C-alpha cells in the first residue's frame, strides 16, 4: 500500500473507533450477563412451582383466555404464549391491541386449573433493565437505529484495523508481544493480537447486532408487503367485535403444519397480526429451524384458515440473527465461548481508547504505529 492509502485507512480506523467505542463498551458490558440470561434467572428462581392437577386434563385455550380477560376487565388480548417445560399458558393483555409495551400486562396461568402462576423470583428487574439498555438505551426505535449506526461504524473500524494489521506485522511474528517495551507499545501489541484473533467473532456479532436493530422496520415491511393482500378486503371495517374460537384456530394451524411446533398466538390488531386475523406462529423442530417461525393466518371472525404463509428472507435473517447474537445455538459451551470473546473485545476497545489518549498526552508520533510503517517504507 502507498503511504497515502495507509494514512486513509488509519484515519478511517481512528475516527470510526473513536465515535463508537464508548457505545460498544456499553453493549459489550451489558451483553456479557445477557449471554447467561436463562442461567441467571434459573439460579435466582428459588421457588418451585407445581401444577394443581399434574395428571389432570388441560383446560382449553378459550377457557384460559376467558379467565385472563376476567382478571383484566376492559382489556383485550394481545399475545398468548406457552412454556416449553411446564403446563403454563402466558397471556399478554392491554387497553388496546396496539398498546405499547409499558401498558401491556403479562400473566401466567396453570393450564390444568386456570390459577395464576406466581412469577419467578427473578432478579428484581436487573436483567430486563440491561436488555432494554442493550437494545435501545430506553429510546425506542430512535435508540435502536442509533445503535445500529454505531454497529456500522464498528464494522468499518474492524475492517480498517485488519487492513492496517498486515503492513504493521510485516517485520514481526504473529502473536508478538513486546512486554519489555513502553506501556504504550505493550498495550498496542495486546490490542492488535486480541483484535485479529477475535475478528471473525466481532464481525458476526456486529452484523447480527445491526440486523437486530432493524427489527421494527423489518416487521413493518412484512406487514406492508406480505400481508397487504389480506388486509385490503377489510380496509375501513374495523376489528371484529366477536372473535371465533381460539382453540379451533390453533387446531387448524397445527393441522396445516403437522411437522411444526406451536410457539405463540398474536391476536387481531397487534403488531404481529392484522386487524382481522389470528396469527398462530409455529416453529421448526431442528436446532436451526426452531428459530424460524411461520404464521398461520386464521380469519378471527369466521375461523377459516386463510393462509400458511412462510416468512420472507429478511424476517428469517432476523430470526436467525437474534439467537446467534447472544450465542443461543450451542448451549452452555457456546455461551462460555461467547463470554470469553466478549471479554477480549472489551480489552480491545479499552486498549484502543488508552492508545488514543496516551498519544494525545504524549504530543508526538514517536510511538505511532502508522508513522512507523510509513518510516519503514520511506527509508532508503
C-alpha positions as CSV (number, residue, x, y, z in Angstrom):
1,X,0.0,0.0,0.0
2,X,1.1,3.5,-0.6
3,X,1.7,6.0,2.3
4,X,-1.5,7.8,1.2
5,X,-3.6,4.7,1.3
6,X,-2.2,3.7,4.7
7,X,-3.0,7.2,6.1
8,X,-6.5,7.0,4.7
9,X,-7.2,3.6,6.3
10,X,-5.6,4.9,9.5
11,X,-8.0,7.9,9.5
12,X,-11.0,5.6,8.9
13,X,-9.9,3.3,11.8
14,X,-9.2,6.1,14.2
15,X,-12.4,8.1,13.7
16,X,-14.8,5.2,13.4
17,X,-13.4,3.7,16.5
18,X,-13.5,6.9,18.5
19,X,-17.1,7.6,17.6
20,X,-18.4,4.2,18.5
21,X,-16.0,2.9,21.3
22,X,-18.0,4.1,24.3
23,X,-21.3,2.8,23.0
24,X,-19.6,-0.5,22.0
25,X,-18.1,-0.8,25.5
26,X,-21.6,-0.3,26.9
27,X,-23.0,-3.0,24.6
28,X,-20.2,-5.5,25.5
29,X,-20.6,-4.9,29.2
30,X,-24.4,-5.3,29.2
31,X,-24.2,-8.1,26.7
32,X,-22.0,-10.2,29.0
33,X,-24.6,-11.1,31.6
34,X,-27.3,-11.2,28.9
35,X,-25.5,-14.2,27.3
36,X,-26.3,-16.1,30.5
37,X,-29.8,-14.6,30.9
38,X,-31.5,-18.0,31.3
39,X,-28.9,-19.4,33.6
40,X,-29.0,-16.3,35.8
41,X,-32.8,-16.4,36.1
42,X,-32.9,-20.1,36.9
43,X,-30.3,-19.7,39.6
44,X,-32.2,-16.8,41.2
45,X,-35.5,-18.5,41.0
46,X,-35.7,-20.3,44.3
47,X,-39.4,-21.1,44.3
48,X,-40.6,-24.5,42.8
49,X,-44.0,-24.4,41.2
50,X,-46.2,-27.4,40.6
51,X,-49.4,-27.6,38.6
52,X,-52.7,-28.0,40.5
53,X,-53.5,-31.3,38.7
54,X,-50.3,-32.8,37.4
55,X,-52.1,-35.8,35.9
56,X,-55.3,-34.0,35.1
57,X,-56.7,-32.8,31.8
58,X,-55.7,-29.4,30.4
59,X,-58.1,-26.6,30.1
60,X,-59.0,-25.3,26.7
61,X,-57.2,-22.2,25.4
62,X,-60.6,-20.4,25.2
63,X,-61.1,-21.1,29.0
64,X,-57.6,-19.8,29.8
65,X,-58.3,-16.7,27.7
66,X,-61.7,-16.1,29.4
67,X,-60.0,-16.4,32.8
68,X,-57.3,-13.9,31.8
69,X,-59.7,-11.3,30.5
70,X,-62.0,-11.7,33.5
71,X,-59.0,-10.7,35.7
72,X,-58.3,-7.7,33.5
73,X,-61.7,-6.1,32.8
74,X,-61.7,-3.6,29.9
75,X,-58.5,-5.0,28.3
76,X,-58.1,-7.0,25.1
77,X,-55.8,-10.0,24.4
78,X,-52.5,-9.2,22.5
79,X,-50.4,-12.4,22.8
80,X,-50.7,-15.9,24.1
81,X,-47.5,-18.0,24.5
82,X,-46.7,-21.4,26.0
83,X,-44.0,-22.6,28.4
84,X,-41.8,-25.4,27.0
85,X,-41.1,-27.3,30.2
86,X,-44.3,-26.9,32.2
87,X,-48.1,-26.7,31.6
88,X,-48.2,-22.9,31.7
89,X,-50.0,-20.5,29.3
90,X,-48.9,-16.9,29.3
91,X,-51.4,-14.2,28.3
92,X,-50.5,-10.6,27.4
93,X,-53.3,-8.0,27.5
94,X,-53.6,-4.3,27.2
95,X,-56.1,-1.4,26.9
96,X,-55.9,-1.7,23.1
97,X,-54.5,-4.3,20.7
98,X,-51.6,-1.9,19.7
99,X,-50.8,-0.8,23.2
100,X,-47.1,0.0,23.8
101,X,-45.1,-2.4,25.9
102,X,-45.2,-0.3,29.1
103,X,-49.0,-0.6,29.1
104,X,-49.2,-4.3,28.5
105,X,-49.9,-6.7,31.3
106,X,-48.3,-10.2,31.3
107,X,-49.7,-13.0,33.4
108,X,-49.1,-16.8,33.5
109,X,-51.9,-19.4,34.1
110,X,-51.8,-23.0,35.2
111,X,-53.0,-24.9,32.2
112,X,-54.5,-27.6,34.4
113,X,-56.6,-25.3,36.6
114,X,-56.6,-21.7,35.3
115,X,-55.0,-20.5,38.5
116,X,-52.4,-17.7,38.4
117,X,-48.8,-18.9,38.3
118,X,-46.6,-16.8,40.6
119,X,-43.9,-15.0,38.7
120,X,-40.4,-16.4,39.0
121,X,-38.4,-14.9,41.9
122,X,-36.1,-13.3,39.3
123,X,-33.5,-10.6,39.8
124,X,-35.6,-7.6,40.7
125,X,-35.7,-6.5,37.1
126,X,-31.9,-6.1,36.6
127,X,-31.8,-8.3,33.5
128,X,-34.8,-6.5,32.0
129,X,-33.0,-3.2,32.6
130,X,-29.8,-4.5,31.0
131,X,-31.7,-5.8,28.0
132,X,-33.5,-2.6,27.4
133,X,-30.3,-0.6,27.7
134,X,-28.6,-3.0,25.4
135,X,-31.4,-2.9,22.8
136,X,-32.4,0.8,22.5
137,X,-31.0,2.7,25.6
138,X,-34.6,3.3,26.6
139,X,-35.2,5.5,23.5
140,X,-37.3,3.1,21.4
141,X,-36.8,2.9,17.7
142,X,-34.5,6.0,17.5
143,X,-32.3,4.3,20.1
144,X,-32.2,1.1,18.1
145,X,-31.3,2.8,14.9
146,X,-28.6,4.9,16.6
147,X,-27.0,1.7,18.0
148,X,-27.3,0.2,14.5
149,X,-25.3,3.2,13.2
150,X,-22.7,2.6,15.9
151,X,-22.6,-1.0,14.8
152,X,-21.9,0.0,11.2
153,X,-19.0,2.2,12.4
154,X,-17.7,-0.7,14.5
155,X,-17.7,-3.0,11.4
156,X,-15.8,-0.3,9.5
157,X,-13.3,0.0,12.4
158,X,-12.8,-3.8,12.3
159,X,-12.2,-3.9,8.6
160,X,-9.8,-0.9,8.6
161,X,-7.9,-2.5,11.5
162,X,-7.5,-5.7,9.6
163,X,-6.2,-3.8,6.6
164,X,-3.6,-2.0,8.7
165,X,-2.6,-5.2,10.5
166,X,-0.8,-6.7,7.5
167,X,1.8,-3.9,7.0
168,X,2.2,-3.4,10.7
169,X,3.1,-7.1,11.3
170,X,5.5,-7.3,8.3
171,X,8.6,-7.3,10.5
172,X,7.1,-9.2,13.5
173,X,6.0,-12.8,14.0
174,X,2.3,-13.4,14.6
175,X,1.5,-13.0,18.3
176,X,4.5,-10.9,19.1
177,X,4.1,-9.2,22.5
178,X,6.8,-6.6,23.3
179,X,6.3,-6.7,27.0
180,X,9.7,-5.2,27.8
181,X,8.9,-2.1,25.8
182,X,7.0,1.0,26.9
183,X,3.5,0.5,28.3
184,X,2.0,2.0,25.1
185,X,3.9,-0.4,22.9
186,X,2.9,-3.3,25.1
187,X,-0.8,-2.4,25.0
188,X,-0.6,-1.8,21.3
189,X,0.6,-5.4,20.8
190,X,-2.3,-6.7,23.1
191,X,-4.7,-4.5,21.1
192,X,-3.5,-5.9,17.8
193,X,-3.3,-9.5,18.8
194,X,-6.7,-9.7,20.5
195,X,-8.2,-7.7,17.7
196,X,-7.1,-10.1,14.9
197,X,-7.9,-13.2,17.0
198,X,-11.4,-12.1,17.6
199,X,-12.1,-10.5,14.2
200,X,-14.4,-13.3,12.9
201,X,-16.5,-13.2,16.1
202,X,-16.8,-9.5,16.3
203,X,-17.9,-9.3,12.7
204,X,-20.6,-12.0,13.3
205,X,-21.8,-10.2,16.5
206,X,-21.5,-6.8,14.8
207,X,-23.5,-7.8,11.7
208,X,-26.2,-9.6,13.7
209,X,-26.4,-6.7,16.1
210,X,-27.0,-4.3,13.2
211,X,-29.8,-6.6,11.9
212,X,-31.4,-6.8,15.3
213,X,-31.7,-3.0,15.4
214,X,-33.8,-3.2,12.3
215,X,-36.4,-5.4,13.9
216,X,-39.2,-2.8,13.8
217,X,-38.6,-1.8,10.1
218,X,-38.4,-5.5,9.2
219,X,-41.7,-6.2,10.9
220,X,-43.3,-3.2,9.2
221,X,-42.1,-4.4,5.9
222,X,-43.5,-7.8,6.5
223,X,-46.9,-6.4,7.3
224,X,-47.0,-3.8,4.5
225,X,-45.7,-6.1,1.8
226,X,-46.5,-9.7,2.7
227,X,-49.9,-9.1,4.3
228,X,-51.1,-6.3,2.2
229,X,-53.4,-8.5,0.1
230,X,-55.0,-9.9,3.2
231,X,-55.6,-6.5,4.7
232,X,-57.1,-4.9,1.6
233,X,-60.6,-6.5,1.7
234,X,-61.1,-5.4,5.3
235,X,-60.0,-1.8,4.9
236,X,-62.1,0.5,7.0
237,X,-64.2,-2.2,8.6
238,X,-62.5,-2.2,12.0
239,X,-61.7,-5.1,14.3
240,X,-64.3,-7.9,14.7
241,X,-66.4,-7.4,17.8
242,X,-66.7,-11.1,18.4
243,X,-63.8,-13.5,17.9
244,X,-64.2,-17.1,16.8
245,X,-62.9,-20.0,18.9
246,X,-59.2,-19.7,19.7
247,X,-58.9,-23.5,20.2
248,X,-60.3,-24.1,16.7
249,X,-57.9,-21.5,15.2
250,X,-54.9,-23.2,16.9
251,X,-56.1,-26.7,15.8
252,X,-56.4,-25.6,12.2
253,X,-52.9,-24.1,12.2
254,X,-51.4,-27.2,13.8
255,X,-53.2,-29.4,11.3
256,X,-51.9,-27.3,8.4
257,X,-48.3,-27.7,9.6
258,X,-48.1,-31.1,11.4
259,X,-44.3,-31.1,11.4
260,X,-44.0,-27.8,13.3
261,X,-44.5,-26.8,16.9
262,X,-46.9,-24.2,18.4
263,X,-45.0,-21.1,19.6
264,X,-47.4,-18.2,20.2
265,X,-50.6,-16.6,19.1
266,X,-50.9,-12.9,18.1
267,X,-54.5,-11.6,18.4
268,X,-56.2,-9.3,15.9
269,X,-55.0,-5.7,15.9
270,X,-51.5,-6.2,17.3
271,X,-48.1,-5.8,15.6
272,X,-47.7,-9.4,14.7
273,X,-51.2,-9.9,13.0
274,X,-53.7,-8.0,11.0
275,X,-56.9,-6.4,12.3
276,X,-58.9,-9.4,11.2
277,X,-56.8,-12.4,11.8
278,X,-55.3,-14.6,14.4
279,X,-51.7,-15.2,13.6
280,X,-50.8,-18.6,15.0
281,X,-47.0,-18.8,14.9
282,X,-45.3,-22.2,14.6
283,X,-41.6,-23.1,14.5
284,X,-39.5,-26.0,13.2
285,X,-38.2,-28.8,15.3
286,X,-34.5,-28.8,14.3
287,X,-31.7,-26.7,16.0
288,X,-31.8,-24.4,13.0
289,X,-35.5,-24.2,12.1
290,X,-36.6,-23.9,15.7
291,X,-35.7,-20.2,15.4
292,X,-37.6,-19.7,12.2
293,X,-41.3,-19.1,12.6
294,X,-44.2,-19.5,10.2
295,X,-47.6,-17.8,10.8
296,X,-50.9,-19.5,10.0
297,X,-53.4,-16.7,9.5
298,X,-57.0,-17.5,10.6
299,X,-60.0,-15.3,10.0
300,X,-60.8,-14.2,13.5
301,X,-64.5,-13.7,12.7
302,X,-65.3,-16.9,10.8
303,X,-62.5,-19.2,12.0
304,X,-61.4,-20.1,8.4
305,X,-57.8,-20.8,7.7
306,X,-56.8,-18.1,5.3
307,X,-53.1,-18.8,4.7
308,X,-50.0,-20.6,6.0
309,X,-47.5,-18.0,4.8
310,X,-43.8,-18.5,5.0
311,X,-41.8,-15.6,6.3
312,X,-39.8,-13.6,3.7
313,X,-36.0,-13.9,3.7
314,X,-35.5,-10.7,5.7
315,X,-37.6,-12.0,8.6
316,X,-35.8,-15.3,8.5
317,X,-32.5,-13.4,8.7
318,X,-33.8,-11.5,11.7
319,X,-35.0,-14.7,13.4
320,X,-31.6,-16.4,12.9
321,X,-29.5,-13.4,13.9
322,X,-31.2,-12.8,17.3
323,X,-30.1,-16.1,19.0
324,X,-26.7,-16.1,17.2
325,X,-26.0,-12.6,18.6
326,X,-26.2,-14.0,22.2
327,X,-24.8,-17.4,21.5
328,X,-28.0,-19.3,21.9
329,X,-27.3,-22.1,19.4
330,X,-24.9,-24.4,21.2
331,X,-26.0,-24.4,24.9
332,X,-23.6,-23.5,27.7
333,X,-20.3,-24.3,25.9
334,X,-21.0,-21.8,23.2
335,X,-22.2,-19.2,25.7
336,X,-18.9,-19.6,27.6
337,X,-17.0,-19.1,24.4
338,X,-19.2,-16.0,23.6
339,X,-18.4,-14.6,27.1
340,X,-14.6,-15.1,26.6
341,X,-14.7,-13.4,23.2
342,X,-16.8,-10.6,24.7
343,X,-14.2,-10.0,27.4
344,X,-11.4,-10.0,24.8
345,X,-13.4,-7.4,22.8
346,X,-13.8,-5.2,25.9
347,X,-10.0,-5.3,26.2
348,X,-9.6,-4.4,22.6
349,X,-11.9,-1.4,22.9
350,X,-10.3,-0.3,26.2
351,X,-6.8,-0.5,24.9
352,X,-7.8,1.3,21.7
353,X,-9.1,4.2,23.9
354,X,-6.0,4.1,26.0
355,X,-3.7,4.3,22.9
356,X,-5.5,7.3,21.6
357,X,-5.5,9.1,24.9
358,X,-1.8,8.3,25.5
359,X,-0.8,9.6,22.1
360,X,-2.7,12.9,22.7
361,X,-1.0,13.3,26.1
362,X,2.4,12.4,24.6
363,X,2.1,15.1,22.0
364,X,4.3,13.3,19.4
365,X,4.1,10.5,16.9
366,X,7.3,8.7,18.1
367,X,5.3,5.5,19.1
368,X,2.6,5.8,16.5
369,X,2.4,2.5,14.6
370,X,1.2,4.1,11.3
371,X,4.1,6.5,11.3
372,X,6.4,3.6,12.0
373,X,5.1,1.8,8.9
374,X,5.5,4.9,6.8
375,X,9.0,5.5,8.0
376,X,10.0,2.0,7.1
377,X,8.5,2.5,3.6
378,X,10.3,5.8,3.1
379,X,13.7,4.7,4.4
380,X,16.4,4.5,1.6
